[in-house]
Amino acid sequence: MRLSTYQKSALETDHTDKNFDHEIDRGTVVSMLGLAGELGTLCTTYKKKLRDGNDYKFHDNHIREELGDTLWYLAVVSNKFGISLDEVAKFNMEKIRGRWKGQIKKSKNYDAGAPKSQRIPRKFEIIFTQHQIDGNIRAVMRMDGVLLGDPLTDNADVEDGYRFHDAFHLAFLATLGWSPVLRKLMGKKRRFDKLKDENQDGGRAIVIEEGIAALVFEYGSDNGLSNGKKIIDDELLTTLRQMVRRLEVAERSSYEWQKSVLLGWKIFSSLKQKKGGRLICDLDKQNASIKSLRASDKKITSGLLRKKKSVAK
C-alpha cells in the first residue's frame, strides 16, 4: 500500500476535529498528543519485553499494533499541516541519505571561467610556524615564500590553540572546494565576475565562514573531536548548512560537511600539538595531509616577518 493511499484511508476515520474550540486548533493538538502517547506506549511495550523476556508472549502482536497506531496519528498530523506522507517519506529519505549514506561529490571547481591569476591552485602547500612576537605566541602561515595574512594569537584569556584555526578554513577548501577567507588571503577573489566577487567572495561570505570556523572549534572542544571522535551531532551539521544556504557551497550535504569538520579538527590538533607543520592541500583528491616542519621553516618565516616589519617602518 502506498503511503498516500494509507493516509487517505486514515483520514476517513479522523474525528479529532469534533467539538472544535475556536481559540485553539483542537484537532491538531489532539492528534499530536495522540502521536506522543502512542510513541510512549510503544516504548512501554518494548520495556515489558526487556523486563519479562520470553514470559511476555504477545510482544510481536503488541509491537505491530502500536506501530500501526503511531502510523495512523502520523498520517493525521501530516494532514493537519497539509503535507502528504509520500512527501514526508521522500524528504526524510533524502535527508538520511545525505547524512549517513552520502557520497563525496567530485570537487566542484568554483573557479571555472576565471582567469588563471584568480584561480586557487588545485594543489598547494602552506607552512604553519609558531613565533613569539611582541610578547605573544602567534601562528604564522606562508605559501610560496609569501606570508598569508597576519600573525594570529588565540584572542582568549586561556591559551587554547585557536591561533591555528585556519586549519578549518583549509579543510573547507580541501573537501568542499570553498573558502572565501583563503581566497582573500591568497589574493584569488574572482574579480572577473562582479556578482561572485561581491556575493560569494565578499565581506558577508567571509564573516559567515569565520563564524562557522569559530562554531566548529567550540563544538569540537566540548565534544571530543580532538580525541578522534568520528560522529558529529545532526544539529551542528544542520546549523552549518543553514549558515551557507545563500552561498555557492549550499549544495554540499551533511555527509560532506562532517568530513570537512573532522578533517579540520585532525589538522588543527596536529598543528597545536607540534606547534606547526607543512600542510599539503589537494583539491582534486579533496583531502589534505600534514607533515612535520623542516629545520629551516621557522627561520625562513622569521626572516619574512622581519622584512615585513622593516618595510612597515
BALOBA-1460 file (C-alpha; in Angstrom, 3 decimals):
// residues 313
<rec num="1" residu="m" x="0.000" y="0.000" z="0.000"/>
<rec num="2" residu="r" x="1.297" y="3.468" z="-0.886"/>
<rec num="3" residu="l" x="1.657" y="5.871" z="1.999"/>
<rec num="4" residu="s" x="-0.671" y="8.331" z="0.276"/>
<rec num="5" residu="t" x="-3.348" y="5.619" z="-0.026"/>
<rec num="6" residu="y" x="-2.982" y="4.732" z="3.643"/>
<rec num="7" residu="q" x="-3.174" y="8.395" z="4.609"/>
<rec num="8" residu="k" x="-6.400" y="8.858" z="2.656"/>
<rec num="9" residu="s" x="-7.943" y="5.859" z="4.394"/>
<rec num="10" residu="a" x="-6.762" y="7.038" z="7.799"/>
<rec num="11" residu="l" x="-8.420" y="10.425" z="7.313"/>
<rec num="12" residu="e" x="-11.783" y="8.721" z="6.777"/>
<rec num="13" residu="t" x="-11.663" y="7.721" z="10.457"/>
<rec num="14" residu="d" x="-10.296" y="11.003" z="11.816"/>
<rec num="15" residu="h" x="-12.643" y="12.517" z="14.396"/>
<rec num="16" residu="t" x="-10.088" y="14.721" z="16.152"/>
<rec num="17" residu="d" x="-11.790" y="17.943" z="14.972"/>
<rec num="18" residu="k" x="-15.040" y="17.292" z="16.830"/>
<rec num="19" residu="n" x="-16.108" y="19.956" z="19.347"/>
<rec num="20" residu="f" x="-13.729" y="22.427" z="17.726"/>
<rec num="21" residu="d" x="-12.630" y="25.260" z="20.033"/>
<rec num="22" residu="h" x="-12.032" y="28.429" z="18.013"/>
<rec num="23" residu="e" x="-9.356" y="29.631" z="20.425"/>
<rec num="24" residu="i" x="-7.123" y="26.636" z="19.770"/>
<rec num="25" residu="d" x="-6.638" y="24.239" z="16.882"/>
<rec num="26" residu="r" x="-8.068" y="21.358" z="18.875"/>
<rec num="27" residu="g" x="-7.790" y="18.808" z="16.086"/>
<rec num="28" residu="t" x="-4.056" y="19.370" z="15.631"/>
<rec num="29" residu="v" x="-3.380" y="19.389" z="19.376"/>
<rec num="30" residu="v" x="-5.326" y="16.163" z="19.924"/>
<rec num="31" residu="s" x="-3.541" y="14.481" z="17.010"/>
<rec num="32" residu="m" x="-0.069" y="15.500" z="18.204"/>
<rec num="33" residu="l" x="-0.820" y="14.398" z="21.764"/>
<rec num="34" residu="g" x="-2.111" y="11.114" z="20.360"/>
<rec num="35" residu="l" x="1.107" y="10.632" z="18.409"/>
<rec num="36" residu="a" x="3.178" y="11.315" z="21.525"/>
<rec num="37" residu="g" x="1.018" y="8.927" z="23.526"/>
<rec num="38" residu="e" x="1.405" y="6.104" z="21.028"/>
<rec num="39" residu="l" x="5.169" y="6.534" z="20.977"/>
<rec num="40" residu="g" x="5.127" y="6.263" z="24.763"/>
<rec num="41" residu="t" x="3.040" y="3.105" z="24.586"/>
<rec num="42" residu="l" x="5.426" y="1.651" z="22.003"/>
<rec num="43" residu="c" x="8.332" y="2.234" z="24.382"/>
<rec num="44" residu="t" x="6.360" y="0.685" z="27.257"/>
<rec num="45" residu="t" x="5.687" y="-2.417" z="25.159"/>
<rec num="46" residu="y" x="9.375" y="-2.894" z="24.494"/>
<rec num="47" residu="k" x="10.138" y="-2.262" z="28.171"/>
<rec num="48" residu="k" x="7.919" y="-5.231" z="29.055"/>
<rec num="49" residu="k" x="9.898" y="-7.366" z="26.617"/>
<rec num="50" residu="l" x="13.176" y="-6.353" z="28.253"/>
<rec num="51" residu="r" x="11.755" y="-6.930" z="31.712"/>
<rec num="52" residu="d" x="9.842" y="-10.176" z="31.207"/>
<rec num="53" residu="g" x="11.780" y="-11.812" z="28.366"/>
<rec num="54" residu="n" x="10.116" y="-14.925" z="26.941"/>
<rec num="55" residu="d" x="7.314" y="-14.678" z="29.509"/>
<rec num="56" residu="y" x="5.929" y="-11.744" z="27.521"/>
<rec num="57" residu="k" x="4.056" y="-13.806" z="24.932"/>
<rec num="58" residu="f" x="2.344" y="-11.079" z="22.930"/>
<rec num="59" residu="h" x="5.310" y="-8.824" z="22.223"/>
<rec num="60" residu="d" x="5.220" y="-9.064" z="18.400"/>
<rec num="61" residu="n" x="1.482" y="-8.528" z="18.188"/>
<rec num="62" residu="h" x="1.596" y="-5.552" z="20.515"/>
<rec num="63" residu="i" x="4.505" y="-4.001" z="18.608"/>
<rec num="64" residu="r" x="2.577" y="-4.282" z="15.330"/>
<rec num="65" residu="e" x="-0.471" y="-2.737" z="16.956"/>
<rec num="66" residu="e" x="1.402" y="0.187" z="18.479"/>
<rec num="67" residu="l" x="3.362" y="0.863" z="15.294"/>
<rec num="68" residu="g" x="0.073" y="0.894" z="13.400"/>
<rec num="69" residu="d" x="-1.498" y="3.342" z="15.855"/>
<rec num="70" residu="t" x="1.594" y="5.521" z="15.612"/>
<rec num="71" residu="l" x="1.383" y="5.474" z="11.812"/>
<rec num="72" residu="w" x="-2.309" y="6.460" z="11.966"/>
<rec num="73" residu="y" x="-1.617" y="9.501" z="14.108"/>
<rec num="74" residu="l" x="1.392" y="10.379" z="11.919"/>
<rec num="75" residu="a" x="-0.868" y="10.345" z="8.855"/>
<rec num="76" residu="v" x="-3.411" y="12.569" z="10.581"/>
<rec num="77" residu="v" x="-0.821" y="15.042" z="11.923"/>
<rec num="78" residu="s" x="0.754" y="15.289" z="8.467"/>
<rec num="79" residu="n" x="-2.633" y="16.114" z="7.005"/>
<rec num="80" residu="k" x="-3.229" y="18.817" z="9.632"/>
<rec num="81" residu="f" x="-0.197" y="20.601" z="8.219"/>
<rec num="82" residu="g" x="-1.186" y="19.963" z="4.614"/>
<rec num="83" residu="i" x="1.619" y="17.505" z="3.930"/>
<rec num="84" residu="s" x="1.296" y="14.070" z="2.358"/>
<rec num="85" residu="l" x="3.028" y="11.043" z="3.880"/>
<rec num="86" residu="d" x="4.654" y="10.380" z="0.487"/>
<rec num="87" residu="e" x="6.219" y="13.833" z="0.676"/>
<rec num="88" residu="v" x="7.343" y="13.247" z="4.259"/>
<rec num="89" residu="a" x="8.916" y="9.892" z="3.347"/>
<rec num="90" residu="k" x="10.725" y="11.303" z="0.306"/>
<rec num="91" residu="f" x="12.071" y="14.296" z="2.237"/>
<rec num="92" residu="n" x="13.221" y="12.088" z="5.113"/>
<rec num="93" residu="m" x="14.979" y="9.595" z="2.834"/>
<rec num="94" residu="e" x="16.864" y="12.380" z="1.046"/>
<rec num="95" residu="k" x="17.903" y="13.768" z="4.421"/>
<rec num="96" residu="i" x="19.067" y="10.393" z="5.751"/>
<rec num="97" residu="r" x="20.995" y="9.537" z="2.599"/>
<rec num="98" residu="g" x="22.656" y="12.944" z="2.652"/>
<rec num="99" residu="r" x="23.640" y="12.405" z="6.275"/>
<rec num="100" residu="w" x="24.716" y="8.763" z="6.527"/>
<rec num="101" residu="k" x="24.971" y="7.189" z="3.078"/>
<rec num="102" residu="g" x="26.096" y="10.183" z="1.111"/>
<rec num="103" residu="q" x="28.892" y="10.191" z="-1.372"/>
<rec num="104" residu="i" x="31.582" y="12.820" z="-1.529"/>
<rec num="105" residu="k" x="30.740" y="14.554" z="-4.773"/>
<rec num="106" residu="k" x="33.532" y="15.296" z="-7.159"/>
<rec num="107" residu="s" x="35.040" y="18.578" z="-6.084"/>
<rec num="108" residu="k" x="33.289" y="21.379" z="-7.899"/>
<rec num="109" residu="n" x="35.700" y="23.846" z="-9.399"/>
<rec num="110" residu="y" x="34.199" y="27.172" z="-8.388"/>
<rec num="111" residu="d" x="36.965" y="28.852" z="-10.419"/>
<rec num="112" residu="a" x="35.567" y="27.727" z="-13.767"/>
<rec num="113" residu="g" x="35.841" y="30.584" z="-16.229"/>
<rec num="114" residu="a" x="38.148" y="32.654" z="-14.039"/>
<rec num="115" residu="p" x="41.481" y="33.922" z="-15.365"/>
<rec num="116" residu="k" x="44.465" y="31.960" z="-14.046"/>
<rec num="117" residu="s" x="45.512" y="34.774" z="-11.724"/>
<rec num="118" residu="q" x="42.167" y="34.498" z="-9.896"/>
<rec num="119" residu="r" x="42.080" y="30.707" z="-9.516"/>
<rec num="120" residu="i" x="43.011" y="28.861" z="-6.342"/>
<rec num="121" residu="p" x="45.737" y="26.285" z="-7.153"/>
<rec num="122" residu="r" x="44.377" y="22.747" z="-7.262"/>
<rec num="123" residu="k" x="47.341" y="21.601" z="-5.180"/>
<rec num="124" residu="f" x="49.438" y="23.721" z="-2.861"/>
<rec num="125" residu="e" x="51.435" y="23.701" z="0.363"/>
<rec num="126" residu="i" x="51.038" y="26.034" z="3.332"/>
<rec num="127" residu="i" x="53.604" y="26.154" z="6.120"/>
<rec num="128" residu="f" x="52.467" y="26.926" z="9.663"/>
<rec num="129" residu="t" x="55.018" y="28.068" z="12.232"/>
<rec num="130" residu="q" x="54.755" y="29.485" z="15.735"/>
<rec num="131" residu="h" x="56.635" y="32.583" z="16.926"/>
<rec num="132" residu="q" x="56.989" y="34.828" z="19.948"/>
<rec num="133" residu="i" x="56.007" y="38.288" z="18.682"/>
<rec num="134" residu="d" x="55.510" y="41.357" z="20.878"/>
<rec num="135" residu="g" x="55.235" y="39.178" z="23.947"/>
<rec num="136" residu="n" x="52.543" y="36.883" z="22.474"/>
<rec num="137" residu="i" x="52.621" y="33.428" z="20.923"/>
<rec num="138" residu="r" x="51.430" y="33.765" z="17.332"/>
<rec num="139" residu="a" x="50.807" y="31.378" z="14.460"/>
<rec num="140" residu="v" x="52.022" y="32.394" z="11.011"/>
<rec num="141" residu="m" x="51.191" y="30.982" z="7.561"/>
<rec num="142" residu="r" x="53.278" y="31.246" z="4.431"/>
<rec num="143" residu="m" x="52.777" y="29.957" z="0.923"/>
<rec num="144" residu="d" x="55.187" y="30.116" z="-1.987"/>
<rec num="145" residu="g" x="57.558" y="32.281" z="0.034"/>
<rec num="146" residu="v" x="54.864" y="34.836" z="0.918"/>
<rec num="147" residu="l" x="53.164" y="35.426" z="4.265"/>
<rec num="148" residu="l" x="49.412" y="34.718" z="4.305"/>
<rec num="149" residu="g" x="47.514" y="37.124" z="6.499"/>
<rec num="150" residu="d" x="48.689" y="38.452" z="9.843"/>
<rec num="151" residu="p" x="50.288" y="36.510" z="12.711"/>
<rec num="152" residu="l" x="47.438" y="35.272" z="14.932"/>
<rec num="153" residu="t" x="47.102" y="34.891" z="18.688"/>
<rec num="154" residu="d" x="44.415" y="32.844" z="20.445"/>
<rec num="155" residu="n" x="42.468" y="36.025" z="21.254"/>
<rec num="156" residu="a" x="41.499" y="34.380" z="24.531"/>
<rec num="157" residu="d" x="42.330" y="34.701" z="28.235"/>
<rec num="158" residu="v" x="43.203" y="30.997" z="28.347"/>
<rec num="159" residu="e" x="45.544" y="29.512" z="25.726"/>
<rec num="160" residu="d" x="43.577" y="27.075" z="23.560"/>
<rec num="161" residu="g" x="45.445" y="26.990" z="20.243"/>
<rec num="162" residu="y" x="42.860" y="28.994" z="18.293"/>
<rec num="163" residu="r" x="45.787" y="30.762" z="16.603"/>
<rec num="164" residu="f" x="45.854" y="27.694" z="14.317"/>
<rec num="165" residu="h" x="42.146" y="27.928" z="13.416"/>
<rec num="166" residu="d" x="42.989" y="28.454" z="9.729"/>
<rec num="167" residu="a" x="43.169" y="24.662" z="9.737"/>
<rec num="168" residu="f" x="39.373" y="24.696" z="9.497"/>
<rec num="169" residu="h" x="39.372" y="27.071" z="6.520"/>
<rec num="170" residu="l" x="41.844" y="24.788" z="4.767"/>
<rec num="171" residu="a" x="39.646" y="21.766" z="5.453"/>
<rec num="172" residu="f" x="36.642" y="23.590" z="3.981"/>
<rec num="173" residu="l" x="38.699" y="24.387" z="0.899"/>
<rec num="174" residu="a" x="40.110" y="20.874" z="0.526"/>
<rec num="175" residu="t" x="36.860" y="18.922" z="0.891"/>
<rec num="176" residu="l" x="34.201" y="21.401" z="-0.261"/>
<rec num="177" residu="g" x="36.260" y="23.492" z="-2.689"/>
<rec num="178" residu="w" x="35.107" y="26.595" z="-0.780"/>
<rec num="179" residu="s" x="36.761" y="29.218" z="1.394"/>
<rec num="180" residu="p" x="36.219" y="32.949" z="0.838"/>
<rec num="181" residu="v" x="38.647" y="33.557" z="3.705"/>
<rec num="182" residu="l" x="41.530" y="31.825" z="1.951"/>
<rec num="183" residu="r" x="40.553" y="33.387" z="-1.376"/>
<rec num="184" residu="k" x="41.128" y="36.775" z="0.159"/>
<rec num="185" residu="l" x="44.385" y="35.779" z="1.858"/>
<rec num="186" residu="m" x="45.716" y="34.223" z="-1.365"/>
<rec num="187" residu="g" x="44.610" y="37.175" z="-3.492"/>
<rec num="188" residu="k" x="42.308" y="34.914" z="-5.528"/>
<rec num="189" residu="k" x="38.984" y="36.750" z="-5.342"/>
<rec num="190" residu="r" x="37.034" y="36.295" z="-8.576"/>
<rec num="191" residu="r" x="37.007" y="39.927" z="-9.613"/>
<rec num="192" residu="f" x="36.296" y="38.986" z="-13.245"/>
<rec num="193" residu="d" x="32.700" y="38.310" z="-12.166"/>
<rec num="194" residu="k" x="31.199" y="41.237" z="-10.251"/>
<rec num="195" residu="l" x="28.447" y="39.188" z="-8.644"/>
<rec num="196" residu="k" x="30.783" y="36.410" z="-7.463"/>
<rec num="197" residu="d" x="33.288" y="38.950" z="-6.222"/>
<rec num="198" residu="e" x="30.663" y="40.710" z="-4.131"/>
<rec num="199" residu="n" x="28.242" y="37.948" z="-3.125"/>
<rec num="200" residu="q" x="30.412" y="34.822" z="-2.917"/>
<rec num="201" residu="d" x="33.861" y="36.209" z="-2.106"/>
<rec num="202" residu="g" x="32.889" y="39.409" z="-0.279"/>
<rec num="203" residu="g" x="32.722" y="40.509" z="3.333"/>
<rec num="204" residu="r" x="29.486" y="38.752" z="4.224"/>
<rec num="205" residu="a" x="30.695" y="35.358" z="2.985"/>
<rec num="206" residu="i" x="33.981" y="35.854" z="4.843"/>
<rec num="207" residu="v" x="32.179" y="36.674" z="8.098"/>
<rec num="208" residu="i" x="29.938" y="33.615" z="7.694"/>
<rec num="209" residu="e" x="32.939" y="31.345" z="7.186"/>
<rec num="210" residu="e" x="34.759" y="32.812" z="10.192"/>
<rec num="211" residu="g" x="31.608" y="32.220" z="12.234"/>
<rec num="212" residu="i" x="31.493" y="28.608" z="11.069"/>
<rec num="213" residu="a" x="35.152" y="28.090" z="11.997"/>
<rec num="214" residu="a" x="34.530" y="29.511" z="15.473"/>
<rec num="215" residu="l" x="31.427" y="27.351" z="15.935"/>
<rec num="216" residu="v" x="33.244" y="24.207" z="14.770"/>
<rec num="217" residu="f" x="36.101" y="24.965" z="17.160"/>
<rec num="218" residu="e" x="33.836" y="25.459" z="20.183"/>
<rec num="219" residu="y" x="31.746" y="22.406" z="19.351"/>
<rec num="220" residu="g" x="34.804" y="20.216" z="18.859"/>
<rec num="221" residu="s" x="36.442" y="21.451" z="22.049"/>
<rec num="222" residu="d" x="33.369" y="20.400" z="24.051"/>
<rec num="223" residu="n" x="32.622" y="17.151" z="22.213"/>
<rec num="224" residu="g" x="35.891" y="15.274" z="21.934"/>
<rec num="225" residu="l" x="36.825" y="15.916" z="18.299"/>
<rec num="226" residu="s" x="40.412" y="16.491" z="19.385"/>
<rec num="227" residu="n" x="40.402" y="12.916" z="20.720"/>
<rec num="228" residu="g" x="39.377" y="11.303" z="17.455"/>
<rec num="229" residu="k" x="35.584" y="11.218" z="17.776"/>
<rec num="230" residu="k" x="34.134" y="10.425" z="14.341"/>
<rec num="231" residu="i" x="30.456" y="11.331" z="14.667"/>
<rec num="232" residu="i" x="29.026" y="14.853" z="14.724"/>
<rec num="233" residu="d" x="25.578" y="15.803" z="16.018"/>
<rec num="234" residu="d" x="22.922" y="16.443" z="13.385"/>
<rec num="235" residu="e" x="22.130" y="19.794" z="14.995"/>
<rec num="236" residu="l" x="25.594" y="21.180" z="14.239"/>
<rec num="237" residu="l" x="25.549" y="19.998" z="10.619"/>
<rec num="238" residu="t" x="22.072" y="21.446" z="10.121"/>
<rec num="239" residu="t" x="23.242" y="24.780" z="11.532"/>
<rec num="240" residu="l" x="26.293" y="24.878" z="9.251"/>
<rec num="241" residu="r" x="24.146" y="24.228" z="6.182"/>
<rec num="242" residu="q" x="21.676" y="26.906" z="7.244"/>
<rec num="243" residu="m" x="24.508" y="29.408" z="7.600"/>
<rec num="244" residu="v" x="25.643" y="28.872" z="3.991"/>
<rec num="245" residu="r" x="22.221" y="28.419" z="2.398"/>
<rec num="246" residu="r" x="22.653" y="31.576" z="0.261"/>
<rec num="247" residu="l" x="26.187" y="30.738" z="-0.843"/>
<rec num="248" residu="e" x="27.511" y="28.537" z="-3.649"/>
<rec num="249" residu="v" x="28.528" y="25.827" z="-1.164"/>
<rec num="250" residu="a" x="24.878" y="25.323" z="-0.132"/>
<rec num="251" residu="e" x="24.692" y="22.242" z="-2.390"/>
<rec num="252" residu="r" x="27.070" y="20.283" z="-0.163"/>
<rec num="253" residu="s" x="25.477" y="17.578" z="2.005"/>
<rec num="254" residu="s" x="25.688" y="16.998" z="5.749"/>
<rec num="255" residu="y" x="27.851" y="13.955" z="4.990"/>
<rec num="256" residu="e" x="30.383" y="16.180" z="3.204"/>
<rec num="257" residu="w" x="30.300" y="18.811" z="5.938"/>
<rec num="258" residu="q" x="31.012" y="16.126" z="8.514"/>
<rec num="259" residu="k" x="34.084" y="15.015" z="6.572"/>
<rec num="260" residu="s" x="35.230" y="18.626" z="6.371"/>
<rec num="261" residu="v" x="34.795" y="19.283" z="10.096"/>
<rec num="262" residu="l" x="36.596" y="16.069" z="11.079"/>
<rec num="263" residu="l" x="39.480" y="16.838" z="8.711"/>
<rec num="264" residu="g" x="39.713" y="20.359" z="10.129"/>
<rec num="265" residu="w" x="39.992" y="19.017" z="13.643"/>
<rec num="266" residu="k" x="42.606" y="16.477" z="12.600"/>
<rec num="267" residu="i" x="44.755" y="19.224" z="11.081"/>
<rec num="268" residu="f" x="44.144" y="21.642" z="13.946"/>
<rec num="269" residu="s" x="45.052" y="19.084" z="16.620"/>
<rec num="270" residu="s" x="48.314" y="18.237" z="14.848"/>
<rec num="271" residu="l" x="49.300" y="21.892" z="14.393"/>
<rec num="272" residu="k" x="48.552" y="22.678" z="18.025"/>
<rec num="273" residu="q" x="50.440" y="19.668" z="19.351"/>
<rec num="274" residu="k" x="53.510" y="20.083" z="17.131"/>
<rec num="275" residu="k" x="53.408" y="23.901" z="17.129"/>
<rec num="276" residu="g" x="53.194" y="23.999" z="13.359"/>
<rec num="277" residu="g" x="53.507" y="21.845" z="10.276"/>
<rec num="278" residu="r" x="53.556" y="21.646" z="6.489"/>
<rec num="279" residu="l" x="50.055" y="21.229" z="5.062"/>
<rec num="280" residu="i" x="49.640" y="19.787" z="1.560"/>
<rec num="281" residu="c" x="46.185" y="20.507" z="0.176"/>
<rec num="282" residu="d" x="44.859" y="18.675" z="-2.904"/>
<rec num="283" residu="l" x="41.514" y="19.984" z="-4.168"/>
<rec num="284" residu="d" x="41.155" y="17.279" z="-6.820"/>
<rec num="285" residu="k" x="41.563" y="14.489" z="-4.244"/>
<rec num="286" residu="q" x="39.516" y="16.522" z="-1.762"/>
<rec num="287" residu="n" x="41.946" y="15.935" z="1.041"/>
<rec num="288" residu="a" x="44.833" y="17.444" z="2.952"/>
<rec num="289" residu="s" x="47.793" y="15.863" z="4.705"/>
<rec num="290" residu="i" x="50.182" y="17.339" z="7.226"/>
<rec num="291" residu="k" x="53.911" y="16.757" z="7.570"/>
<rec num="292" residu="s" x="56.452" y="17.834" z="10.160"/>
<rec num="293" residu="l" x="58.314" y="21.116" z="9.785"/>
<rec num="294" residu="r" x="61.772" y="21.203" z="8.309"/>
<rec num="295" residu="a" x="64.597" y="22.620" z="10.354"/>
<rec num="296" residu="s" x="64.716" y="25.782" z="8.213"/>
<rec num="297" residu="d" x="60.982" y="26.538" z="8.117"/>
<rec num="298" residu="k" x="60.765" y="28.682" z="11.226"/>
<rec num="299" residu="k" x="63.924" y="30.580" z="10.270"/>
<rec num="300" residu="i" x="62.581" y="31.375" z="6.796"/>
<rec num="301" residu="t" x="59.284" y="32.659" z="8.181"/>
<rec num="302" residu="s" x="61.107" y="34.731" z="10.804"/>
<rec num="303" residu="g" x="63.054" y="36.379" z="8.001"/>
<rec num="304" residu="l" x="59.841" y="37.260" z="6.158"/>
<rec num="305" residu="l" x="58.378" y="38.724" z="9.360"/>
<rec num="306" residu="r" x="61.447" y="40.903" z="9.911"/>
<rec num="307" residu="k" x="61.313" y="42.091" z="6.309"/>
<rec num="308" residu="k" x="57.624" y="42.941" z="6.645"/>
<rec num="309" residu="k" x="58.281" y="44.855" z="9.852"/>
<rec num="310" residu="s" x="61.130" y="46.887" z="8.311"/>
<rec num="311" residu="v" x="59.002" y="47.775" z="5.296"/>
<rec num="312" residu="a" x="56.194" y="48.916" z="7.591"/>
<rec num="313" residu="k" x="58.584" y="51.314" z="9.330"/>
